Amino acid sequence: QVQLVESGGGLVQAGGSLRLSCAASGRTFSSYSMGWFRQAPGKEREFVAAISWSGGNTIYADPVKGRFTISRDNHKNTLYLQMNSLKPEDTAVYYCAANTYLSLAPGAYDYWGQGTQVTVSS
């Protein structure tokens, strides 16, 4: 079992920045690949970014490439998502998730946090 708790969401103006954190507890964090997903009202949950257990491999969804950066600190059992140049279309609940392998598919992930709201005003 892995417990995940997101934080860092909030209200920001377009063009601003936020950094999300995901604190993990339970089984060894460093053995899991991690992902960030988001879900806007009335839409399906979508992939944002993922990172391998070592941090050596990362994947990004096209809409966030060049603006978002995923990273992890295995000593602190924490996953991060630095979000720059935010746009109103980035507004969503953001979730972190853990999986045994790197994947873009939400269904592949075994453990999920409760989510944190990000709202970008125009």
Salt bridges, closest charged atoms under 4 A:
GLU46 OE2 - ARG38 NE 2.55
ASP62 OD1 - LYS65 NZ 3.08
ASP90 OD1 - ARG38 NH1 2.91
ASP90 OD2 - ARG67 NH1 2.75
